Amino acid sequence: MSKAIMVIGTLDTKGDEVRYVKEQIEARGHETIVVDVGVLDEPPLQADLTRQEVANAGGLSLPEVLASGDRRVAVQTMMDGAIKIAKELHRTGKLSGVVGVGGGTGTHICTGVMRALPLGVPKLMVSTVASRDMSQEISTKDITMMHSVIDMLGLNAVSKKILANAAGAIVGMVETDVGLTPTRPLVGLTVFGFCTEGAMHVKPLLEARGYEMVAFHANGTGGMAMEDLIDQGVLSGVLDFATHEFADQLHGGYCGGIGPGRLEAAGRRGIPQVVVPGGLDCIVLEFDSPQTIPPQFRDRKIFWYDFRSGVRTSREEMRTLAQTIAGKLNKARGPVKVVIPLRGWSEADGEGAPLHEPETNQLFIAELKRLLRPQIEVIEVDAHINELEFAEAAVATLDEMMRRGK
């Protein structure tokens, strides 16, 4: 069955490349929708959605974009217009995948369009800058980046091979028969290295109760990816086992970089969520010897790990974390409970472990209880986060909430 694949590019500078990708896709039996996001020279081929149409969709006419004389206005207008067009095509079932070709600006525009499409829609970006840090361009989305290796300035034997591979890749993706159709309720679980053992206990316990677990590495991007899937309606419940990202966010740690919406999507959508202070006992920073400890942390307890080390969170930081988490949970429209392991929150925090400070953890618990609205129950479990007993308590709590919701 023929599928419609969007091919995006600035046709004034990447017209030959876009045409070649278009021809390669159509030779494999699929339709193309060429979208022109360029604004300057005349394109060498006719787009299915012209730059005039894209600009109009972005809120300005093409003459207005050009008259502004501002490259930032042009880029944002064309991105906004292409996003609006792509979302409408997807909503109406007329878009099966998207492939982009571009340099720095083209990559910025094309990936902006891709980020606006939901999980599962095939997204492939052929980019001259793909070897750089693409974290901002990819964000939390399932975008495949393909390095063009050479600059895209017309067709030659090398660029044709790269572009043909790209066409084959996007065709292969849109022809995949596996859909995003869960047969059991999906539960999102955040995981962090220092409490992986506990998270691994969770999986069979959830499956035994009829759920399917989707794990997210709480590394900054992972937590936000879970928020995105909650907003898309993919997840039915959440066990936020590793909220460690909030601790790292305090000092730009290894797993920081979370957005302002972390720990808010489940509450906004009203789905059941169980929140655990997994990993809040430490801030993970990149240093591996006493000589490289940042000066402000030299009086802290240290958990030596690999090229990263865990710094014990202070009492004041615990207060801040309790205030942040309570503020977010208090806005929840749906059921929420906090389940806390009293014997430690990570492998670095337990009897005999380097960061074990139960009195500091208790300060967090007391502050959280003081700030949470009365309807949010805090359940304390006399176990370590990595013990089976704690996983059983957390899963049982979520299961009860999910069943009550049904």
C-alpha positions as CSV (number, residue, x, y, z in Angstrom):
1,M,0.0,0.0,0.0
2,S,1.4,3.4,-1.0
3,K,2.3,5.8,1.8
4,A,2.7,9.5,1.7
5,I,6.1,10.8,2.9
6,M,6.8,14.4,3.5
7,V,10.2,15.6,2.1
8,I,11.2,18.9,3.6
9,G,14.0,21.2,2.6
10,T,15.0,24.7,1.6
11,L,14.6,24.2,-2.1
12,D,16.6,27.2,-3.1
13,T,19.8,25.6,-1.6
14,K,18.8,21.9,-1.4
15,G,16.5,21.6,-4.4
16,D,18.5,19.0,-6.3
17,E,18.9,16.9,-3.2
18,V,15.3,17.0,-2.3
19,R,14.3,16.1,-5.9
20,Y,16.6,13.1,-5.8
21,V,15.2,11.9,-2.5
22,K,11.7,12.4,-3.9
23,E,12.5,10.3,-7.0
24,Q,14.1,7.6,-4.9
25,I,11.0,7.3,-2.7
26,E,8.6,7.3,-5.6
27,A,10.6,4.6,-7.3
28,R,9.9,2.4,-4.3
29,G,6.2,2.9,-4.9
30,H,5.3,5.6,-2.4
31,E,4.0,9.1,-2.7
32,T,5.8,12.3,-1.7
33,I,4.7,15.6,-0.3
34,V,7.5,18.1,-1.0
35,V,7.5,21.1,1.4
36,D,9.6,24.2,0.6
37,V,10.9,26.1,3.6
38,G,13.3,28.3,1.7
39,V,12.6,32.0,1.1
40,L,15.3,33.4,-1.2
41,D,16.2,32.2,-4.7
42,E,13.8,30.4,-7.0
43,P,13.6,26.7,-6.4
44,P,14.6,24.2,-9.2
45,L,11.5,22.1,-8.7
46,Q,7.8,22.7,-7.9
47,A,6.9,22.0,-4.3
48,D,3.6,20.4,-3.4
49,L,3.4,22.9,-0.6
50,T,5.1,26.1,-1.8
51,R,7.1,28.6,0.3
52,Q,4.2,31.0,-0.1
53,E,1.8,28.5,1.4
54,V,4.2,27.6,4.2
55,A,4.8,31.3,5.1
56,N,1.0,31.9,5.1
57,A,0.5,29.0,7.5
58,G,3.2,30.5,9.7
59,G,1.3,33.7,10.0
60,L,3.0,36.0,7.5
61,S,2.9,36.4,3.7
62,L,6.2,35.6,1.9
63,P,6.6,39.4,1.0
64,E,6.2,40.2,4.6
65,V,8.9,37.7,5.6
66,L,11.3,39.1,3.0
67,A,10.5,42.7,3.9
68,S,11.3,42.1,7.5
69,G,15.0,41.6,6.6
70,D,15.3,39.4,9.7
71,R,16.6,35.9,9.2
72,R,15.2,34.9,12.6
73,V,11.7,35.9,11.5
74,A,12.1,34.0,8.3
75,V,13.3,30.8,10.0
76,Q,10.6,30.9,12.7
77,T,7.8,31.7,10.3
78,M,8.7,28.9,7.9
79,M,9.1,26.4,10.8
80,D,5.8,27.4,12.3
81,G,4.1,27.1,8.9
82,A,5.6,23.7,8.2
83,I,4.7,22.5,11.7
84,K,1.0,23.5,11.2
85,I,0.9,21.8,7.8
86,A,2.5,18.6,9.0
87,K,0.2,18.3,12.1
88,E,-2.8,18.8,9.9
89,L,-1.7,16.2,7.4
90,H,-1.0,13.8,10.2
91,R,-4.4,14.5,11.9
92,T,-6.2,13.7,8.7
93,G,-4.3,10.5,8.0
94,K,-2.4,11.9,5.0
95,L,1.1,11.7,6.4
96,S,3.0,8.4,7.1
97,G,6.6,9.8,7.6
98,V,8.9,12.7,7.1
99,V,12.4,13.1,5.8
100,G,14.4,16.3,5.8
101,V,17.6,17.4,4.1
102,G,19.6,20.4,5.3
103,G,22.6,22.2,6.7
104,G,22.5,24.0,10.0
105,T,19.4,26.1,9.3
106,G,17.6,23.4,7.4
107,T,18.3,20.9,10.3
108,H,16.9,23.4,12.8
109,I,13.7,23.9,10.7
110,C,13.2,20.3,9.7
111,T,13.7,18.8,13.2
112,G,11.4,21.5,14.6
113,V,8.7,20.0,12.4
114,M,9.6,16.5,13.4
115,R,9.4,17.3,17.1
116,A,5.8,18.4,16.6
117,L,4.7,15.0,15.4
118,P,3.9,12.1,17.9
119,L,5.9,9.1,18.7
120,G,5.9,6.4,16.1
121,V,5.7,8.7,13.0
122,P,8.9,7.9,11.1
123,K,11.3,10.9,11.2
124,L,14.7,11.0,9.4
125,M,17.0,14.0,9.1
126,V,19.9,14.0,6.7
127,S,22.1,16.7,8.1
128,T,25.5,18.2,7.4
129,V,25.8,18.9,11.1
130,A,24.6,15.6,12.5
131,S,28.0,14.9,14.0
132,R,27.6,17.8,16.4
133,D,25.6,17.7,19.6
134,M,22.0,17.1,18.4
135,S,20.3,17.0,21.8
136,Q,18.4,20.2,21.3
137,E,17.3,19.2,17.8
138,I,16.2,15.7,18.9
139,S,14.9,16.6,22.3
140,T,12.6,13.8,23.5
141,K,11.5,12.6,20.1
142,D,12.2,9.5,18.0
143,I,14.2,11.4,15.3
144,T,16.8,9.5,13.4
145,M,19.8,11.6,12.5
146,M,21.9,10.7,9.4
147,H,25.2,12.4,8.8
148,S,25.6,13.5,5.2
149,V,29.4,13.3,5.6
150,I,29.9,15.8,2.8
151,D,28.3,19.2,2.3
152,M,25.1,19.2,0.3
153,L,26.0,21.4,-2.7
154,G,24.5,19.5,-5.6
155,L,24.5,15.9,-6.6
156,N,27.6,13.7,-7.0
157,A,28.4,10.0,-6.5
158,V,28.8,10.4,-2.8
159,S,25.7,12.5,-2.1
160,K,23.6,10.3,-4.3
161,K,24.6,7.2,-2.2
162,I,23.8,9.0,1.1
163,L,20.5,10.3,-0.2
164,A,19.5,7.0,-1.7
165,N,20.2,5.3,1.6
166,A,18.1,7.9,3.4
167,A,15.2,7.3,1.0
168,G,15.5,3.5,1.6
169,A,15.5,4.1,5.3
170,I,12.4,6.2,5.5
171,V,10.6,3.9,3.1
172,G,11.6,0.9,5.3
173,M,10.3,2.8,8.4
174,V,6.9,3.7,6.9
175,E,6.4,0.1,5.6
176,T,6.8,-1.3,9.1
177,D,3.6,-3.0,10.2
178,V,4.1,-2.7,14.0
179,G,1.7,-0.1,15.4
180,L,1.6,1.6,18.7
181,T,-1.4,-0.4,19.9
182,P,-0.9,-1.7,23.5
183,T,-2.9,-4.7,24.5
184,R,-2.4,-4.0,28.2
185,P,-2.3,-0.7,30.1
186,L,1.1,0.9,29.8
187,V,2.9,2.1,33.0
188,G,5.8,4.5,32.8
189,L,8.7,3.8,35.1
190,T,11.7,6.1,35.6
191,V,15.0,4.4,36.3
192,F,18.3,5.7,37.6
193,G,21.6,3.7,37.8
194,F,21.9,3.8,41.5
195,C,18.4,2.3,42.0
196,T,18.3,0.0,38.9
197,E,18.1,-3.1,41.1
198,G,14.9,-1.9,42.7
199,A,13.4,-0.9,39.3
200,M,14.1,-4.4,38.0
201,H,12.0,-5.9,40.7
202,V,9.1,-3.7,39.5
203,K,8.8,-5.1,36.0
204,P,7.7,-8.7,36.8
205,L,5.4,-7.3,39.6
206,L,3.6,-5.0,37.1
207,E,3.4,-7.7,34.5
208,A,1.9,-10.1,37.0
209,R,-0.9,-7.6,37.6
210,G,-1.7,-7.2,33.9
211,Y,0.4,-4.1,33.0
212,E,3.1,-3.5,30.5
213,M,6.1,-1.4,31.7
214,V,7.8,1.3,29.7
215,A,11.1,2.4,31.3
216,F,12.6,5.8,31.0
217,H,16.2,6.5,32.0
218,A,16.0,9.5,34.4
219,N,18.9,11.2,32.8
220,G,17.3,14.6,32.1
221,T,15.9,13.7,28.6
222,G,14.4,10.5,29.8
223,G,12.1,12.0,32.4
224,M,10.9,14.6,29.9
225,A,10.3,11.9,27.3
226,M,8.0,10.2,29.8
227,E,6.1,13.5,30.3
228,D,5.7,13.8,26.5
229,L,4.2,10.3,26.2
230,I,1.9,11.0,29.1
231,D,0.7,14.1,27.2
232,Q,0.2,12.1,24.1
233,G,-2.1,9.7,26.0
234,V,0.2,6.7,25.5
235,L,0.7,5.9,29.3
236,S,-2.1,4.9,31.6
237,G,-0.2,5.2,34.9
238,V,3.2,6.3,36.2
239,L,5.6,4.9,38.8
240,D,8.1,7.8,39.1
241,F,10.7,5.6,40.8
242,A,13.7,7.8,40.1
243,T,13.1,11.5,40.7
244,H,16.9,12.0,40.9
245,E,16.8,14.5,38.0
246,F,15.5,17.1,40.4
247,A,18.6,16.8,42.5
248,D,21.0,17.0,39.6
249,Q,19.0,20.0,38.3
250,L,20.1,22.0,41.4
251,H,23.7,22.1,40.2
252,G,23.7,21.2,36.5
253,G,24.5,17.6,37.3
254,Y,24.8,14.7,34.9
255,C,21.1,14.0,34.9
256,G,19.9,17.5,35.0
257,G,18.5,19.5,32.1
258,I,14.8,18.8,32.8
259,G,12.2,21.2,31.6
260,P,9.7,23.1,33.7
261,G,7.0,20.5,33.0
262,R,8.8,17.6,34.7
263,L,6.4,15.8,37.1
264,E,3.4,17.6,35.9
265,A,1.9,15.7,32.9
266,A,0.3,12.9,34.9
267,G,-1.3,15.3,37.2
268,R,-2.5,17.5,34.3
269,R,-4.1,14.5,32.6
270,G,-5.4,13.0,35.8
271,I,-3.8,9.6,35.5
272,P,-2.6,7.7,38.6
273,Q,0.9,8.3,39.7
274,V,3.1,7.0,42.4
275,V,6.2,9.1,43.2
276,V,9.3,7.8,44.9
277,P,12.4,9.9,46.0
278,G,14.7,7.6,44.2
279,G,18.2,9.1,43.9
280,L,17.4,12.4,45.7
281,D,20.1,11.5,48.2
282,C,22.8,12.6,45.7
283,I,23.8,15.0,43.0
284,V,25.8,13.2,40.2
285,L,28.7,15.3,38.8
286,E,31.5,14.4,36.4
287,F,34.7,14.1,38.5
288,D,36.6,11.0,39.5
289,S,39.3,11.9,42.0
290,P,39.8,14.0,45.2
291,Q,41.8,16.5,43.1
292,T,38.9,17.1,40.7
293,I,36.1,17.6,43.3
294,P,34.5,21.0,42.6
295,P,35.5,23.3,45.5
296,Q,32.0,23.9,46.8
297,F,31.5,20.2,47.4
298,R,34.8,19.3,49.1
299,D,33.2,19.1,52.5
300,R,30.4,16.7,51.3
301,K,30.2,13.0,51.5
302,I,31.2,11.4,48.1
303,F,30.1,8.2,46.4
304,W,32.9,7.3,43.9
305,Y,31.3,5.6,40.9
306,D,33.2,5.8,37.5
307,F,33.9,9.0,35.7
308,R,31.0,10.4,37.7
309,S,30.6,10.6,41.4
310,G,27.6,11.2,43.7
311,V,27.7,14.2,46.1
312,R,25.4,14.0,49.2
313,T,22.5,16.4,49.0
314,S,22.5,18.9,51.9
315,R,19.7,19.6,54.3
316,E,18.9,22.9,52.6
317,E,18.8,21.2,49.2
318,M,16.4,18.6,50.6
319,R,14.1,21.4,51.7
320,T,14.3,22.9,48.2
321,L,13.5,19.5,46.6
322,A,10.5,18.9,48.9
323,Q,9.2,22.4,48.0
324,T,9.6,21.8,44.3
325,I,8.0,18.3,44.3
326,A,5.2,19.2,46.6
327,G,4.3,22.3,44.5
328,K,4.0,20.1,41.4
329,L,2.1,17.3,43.0
330,N,-0.4,19.7,44.6
331,K,-1.5,20.7,41.1
332,A,-2.5,17.1,40.2
333,R,-6.0,16.5,39.0
334,G,-5.9,12.8,39.4
335,P,-4.8,10.3,42.1
336,V,-1.3,10.7,43.4
337,K,0.6,9.1,46.3
338,V,4.2,9.3,47.5
339,V,5.9,6.0,48.6
340,I,9.1,6.5,50.5
341,P,11.7,3.8,51.4
342,L,13.0,4.5,54.9
343,R,16.2,2.5,54.7
344,G,17.8,4.4,51.7
345,W,17.0,5.9,48.4
346,S,19.9,4.5,46.2
347,E,22.8,2.1,46.4
348,A,24.8,5.1,47.7
349,D,22.3,5.6,50.5
350,G,21.9,2.6,52.8
351,E,23.3,1.1,56.0
352,G,27.1,1.4,55.6
353,A,26.9,3.2,52.2
354,P,28.9,6.4,51.7
355,L,25.9,8.8,51.5
356,H,23.8,7.2,54.2
357,E,22.2,10.1,56.2
358,P,18.7,9.0,57.4
359,E,18.3,12.2,59.4
360,T,18.7,14.3,56.2
361,N,16.2,12.1,54.4
362,Q,13.8,12.6,57.3
363,L,14.0,16.3,56.9
364,F,12.8,15.9,53.3
365,I,9.9,13.6,54.4
366,A,8.8,16.0,57.1
367,E,8.9,19.0,54.8
368,L,7.1,17.2,52.0
369,K,4.3,16.1,54.4
370,R,4.0,19.7,55.7
371,L,3.6,21.1,52.1
372,L,1.5,18.4,50.4
373,R,-2.3,18.9,50.4
374,P,-4.0,16.5,52.8
375,Q,-5.5,14.4,50.0
376,I,-2.0,13.2,48.9
377,E,-1.0,10.2,51.1
378,V,2.6,9.7,52.0
379,I,3.4,6.0,52.5
380,E,6.5,5.1,54.4
381,V,8.0,1.6,53.8
382,D,10.6,0.1,56.2
383,A,12.8,-1.1,53.4
384,H,15.6,0.0,51.0
385,I,14.6,1.2,47.6
386,N,16.5,-1.7,45.9
387,E,14.8,-4.4,48.0
388,L,11.9,-6.5,46.7
389,E,9.7,-5.5,49.6
390,F,9.8,-1.9,48.6
391,A,9.0,-2.6,44.9
392,E,6.0,-4.7,46.1
393,A,4.7,-1.8,48.1
394,A,5.1,0.7,45.3
395,V,3.5,-1.5,42.7
396,A,0.6,-2.5,45.0
397,T,-0.1,1.1,45.7
398,L,-0.2,2.0,42.0
399,D,-2.3,-1.1,41.2
400,E,-4.9,-0.1,43.8
401,M,-5.1,3.4,42.3
402,M,-5.3,2.1,38.7
403,R,-8.1,-0.4,39.6
404,R,-10.0,2.2,41.6
405,G,-9.8,4.5,38.5
406,K,-11.3,1.8,36.3
